[in-house]
């Protein structure tokens, strides 16, 4: 009986010490991780909206989330929306941080920069885990560059070569990834249009 009590006390002590150590490590690493995430987000915002001097996050985005859902974008979730401002503080567009669940490898989180006249300035991925050599080719500068300069409320993709101003070329052999990114971009355009009105 004493052996059982002794073993129980030892296990309890080990569990308690392990829990305290894990809590300490979490507290120690939480701030640097949050700082790195904030830097990655700031870099992505500047990448997709290079004309902006500053970004002001919109605190309440429930109306935009409801708006895109009403328009049929149910696989996309708006994470954040920021106003892109010029040197005088005028809002010249928006940056939409959005996640789609339609990726081949899981969720894709990205940012989209859209001017008030609905011209896209670019896209940037914050998180993408598509198939190497196929869907991951979406995260190349060449493929992402084709979004810049498109002025439209919706884009489509083609496998046979771009022939319309609102078209992009699909990622070769990665239709699911292309469809997921296109859906996320269209949801972001829908949200940007809602704010630009």
C-alpha positions as CSV (number, residue, x, y, z in Angstrom):
1,X,0.0,0.0,0.0
2,X,2.8,2.4,0.9
3,X,4.4,1.7,-2.5
4,X,1.2,2.7,-4.3
5,X,1.0,6.0,-2.4
6,X,4.7,6.6,-3.0
7,X,4.4,6.0,-6.8
8,X,1.3,8.2,-6.9
9,X,3.1,11.1,-5.2
10,X,6.0,10.7,-7.5
11,X,3.8,10.8,-10.6
12,X,1.9,13.8,-9.2
13,X,5.1,15.6,-8.6
14,X,6.4,14.8,-12.1
15,X,3.1,16.0,-13.7
16,X,3.1,19.2,-11.6
17,X,6.7,20.0,-12.5
18,X,6.1,19.2,-16.2
19,X,3.0,21.4,-16.3
20,X,4.8,24.3,-14.6
21,X,7.7,23.9,-17.1
22,X,5.4,23.8,-20.1
23,X,3.6,26.9,-18.8
24,X,6.9,28.7,-18.4
25,X,8.1,27.8,-21.9
26,X,4.7,28.9,-23.3
27,X,5.0,32.3,-21.6
28,X,8.6,32.6,-22.7
29,X,7.8,31.9,-26.4
30,X,4.3,33.5,-26.8
31,X,5.6,37.1,-27.2
32,X,8.3,36.3,-29.8
33,X,5.8,34.1,-31.8
34,X,3.2,36.9,-31.7
35,X,5.9,39.4,-32.8
36,X,6.9,37.2,-35.7
37,X,3.3,36.8,-36.8
38,X,2.8,40.6,-36.7
39,X,5.9,41.1,-38.8
40,X,4.8,38.5,-41.3
41,X,1.4,40.2,-41.6
42,X,2.9,43.7,-41.9
43,X,5.2,42.4,-44.7
44,X,2.3,40.8,-46.5
45,X,0.2,44.0,-46.3
46,X,3.1,46.0,-47.7
47,X,3.6,43.5,-50.4
48,X,0.0,43.5,-51.6
49,X,-0.5,47.2,-51.2
50,X,2.8,48.9,-51.9
51,X,1.1,52.3,-52.5
52,X,0.0,52.5,-48.8
53,X,1.9,54.4,-46.2
54,X,0.0,53.0,-43.3
55,X,-2.7,50.4,-42.5
56,X,-5.5,50.8,-40.0
57,X,-7.2,47.6,-38.9
58,X,-11.0,47.6,-38.9
59,X,-12.0,46.3,-35.5
60,X,-15.6,45.0,-36.4
61,X,-15.7,43.0,-39.6
62,X,-18.9,41.1,-38.8
63,X,-20.8,43.0,-41.5
64,X,-18.2,42.1,-44.2
65,X,-18.3,38.5,-43.1
66,X,-22.0,38.4,-43.3
67,X,-21.9,40.1,-46.7
68,X,-19.6,37.6,-48.3
69,X,-21.6,34.7,-46.9
70,X,-24.8,36.2,-48.4
71,X,-23.0,36.4,-51.8
72,X,-22.3,32.6,-51.6
73,X,-18.7,32.6,-50.2
74,X,-19.3,30.1,-47.5
75,X,-15.9,28.3,-47.7
76,X,-14.0,31.6,-47.1
77,X,-13.5,33.3,-43.7
78,X,-12.4,36.9,-43.4
79,X,-9.8,37.1,-40.6
80,X,-8.9,40.8,-40.8
81,X,-9.6,43.9,-42.8
82,X,-7.3,46.9,-42.9
83,X,-7.7,50.3,-44.5
84,X,-4.8,51.2,-46.7
85,X,-4.0,54.9,-46.3
86,X,-1.8,57.3,-48.2
87,X,0.5,59.9,-46.6
88,X,-2.4,62.2,-45.8
89,X,-4.4,59.5,-44.1
90,X,-6.9,59.1,-46.9
91,X,-8.2,55.6,-47.4
92,X,-7.1,54.4,-50.8
93,X,-8.2,50.8,-50.5
94,X,-8.3,47.8,-48.3
95,X,-6.2,44.7,-47.4
96,X,-8.2,41.6,-46.8
97,X,-6.8,38.8,-44.8
98,X,-8.8,35.7,-45.7
99,X,-8.8,31.9,-45.2
100,X,-10.3,29.4,-47.6
101,X,-10.9,25.8,-46.6
102,X,-10.9,24.6,-50.2
103,X,-7.2,24.0,-50.6
104,X,-6.0,20.5,-51.7
105,X,-3.6,20.4,-48.7
106,X,-5.9,22.1,-46.2
107,X,-6.6,25.8,-45.3
108,X,-5.0,28.5,-47.3
109,X,-4.6,31.9,-45.6
110,X,-3.7,34.9,-47.8
111,X,-3.9,38.6,-48.1
112,X,-5.3,40.6,-51.0
113,X,-4.8,44.3,-51.7
114,X,-7.6,46.1,-53.5
115,X,-7.8,49.8,-54.3
116,X,-11.1,51.7,-54.0
117,X,-11.6,51.4,-57.8
118,X,-11.5,47.6,-57.4
119,X,-8.0,47.3,-58.9
120,X,-6.0,44.5,-57.3
121,X,-2.5,45.3,-56.4
122,X,-1.4,41.8,-55.4
123,X,-1.8,38.7,-53.3
124,X,0.4,37.1,-50.7
125,X,0.2,33.8,-48.9
126,X,0.5,33.7,-45.1
127,X,-0.1,29.9,-45.0
128,X,-0.3,27.4,-47.8
129,X,0.4,23.6,-47.7
130,X,-0.3,22.4,-51.2
131,X,1.5,19.6,-53.0
132,X,5.1,20.4,-53.7
133,X,5.8,20.9,-57.4
134,X,2.1,21.3,-58.2
135,X,-0.2,23.4,-56.0
136,X,2.8,25.0,-54.2
137,X,3.6,26.7,-57.6
138,X,0.8,29.1,-56.7
139,X,3.3,30.6,-54.2
140,X,5.7,31.8,-56.9
141,X,6.2,35.5,-57.7
142,X,5.4,34.8,-61.4
143,X,2.1,33.2,-60.7
144,X,1.0,35.7,-58.0
145,X,2.1,38.7,-60.2
146,X,-0.8,38.0,-62.7
147,X,-3.3,39.3,-60.1
148,X,-1.7,42.8,-59.9
149,X,-3.6,45.3,-62.1
150,X,-6.8,43.3,-62.6
151,X,-9.7,45.6,-62.1
152,X,-12.8,43.5,-61.6
153,X,-15.4,42.5,-59.0
154,X,-14.7,38.9,-59.8
155,X,-12.0,36.9,-61.5
156,X,-12.0,33.5,-63.3
157,X,-9.2,31.1,-64.2
158,X,-8.4,29.4,-67.5
159,X,-6.3,26.5,-68.5
160,X,-6.0,27.6,-72.1
161,X,-4.3,30.9,-71.8
162,X,-5.7,34.2,-70.5
163,X,-8.0,35.9,-73.0
164,X,-10.1,38.3,-70.8
165,X,-9.0,41.1,-68.5
166,X,-10.4,39.4,-65.4
167,X,-8.8,36.0,-66.1
168,X,-5.7,34.4,-64.6
169,X,-3.9,31.3,-65.8
170,X,-4.4,28.3,-63.7
171,X,-1.6,26.6,-61.8
172,X,-0.5,23.8,-64.1
173,X,-1.9,20.4,-62.9
174,X,-3.3,22.1,-59.8
175,X,-7.0,22.9,-60.5
176,X,-8.1,22.5,-56.9
177,X,-5.5,24.9,-55.6
178,X,-6.3,27.4,-58.4
179,X,-10.0,27.2,-57.6
180,X,-9.4,27.7,-53.9
181,X,-7.2,30.7,-54.5
182,X,-9.6,32.2,-57.0
183,X,-12.5,31.7,-54.6
184,X,-10.6,33.4,-51.8
185,X,-9.6,36.3,-54.0
186,X,-13.2,36.7,-55.2
187,X,-14.4,36.7,-51.6
188,X,-11.8,39.3,-50.8
189,X,-12.9,41.4,-53.8
190,X,-16.5,41.1,-52.6
191,X,-15.5,42.3,-49.1
192,X,-13.4,45.1,-50.6
193,X,-16.3,46.2,-52.7
194,X,-18.5,46.3,-49.6
195,X,-16.1,48.7,-47.9
196,X,-15.5,50.8,-50.9
197,X,-19.2,51.6,-51.3
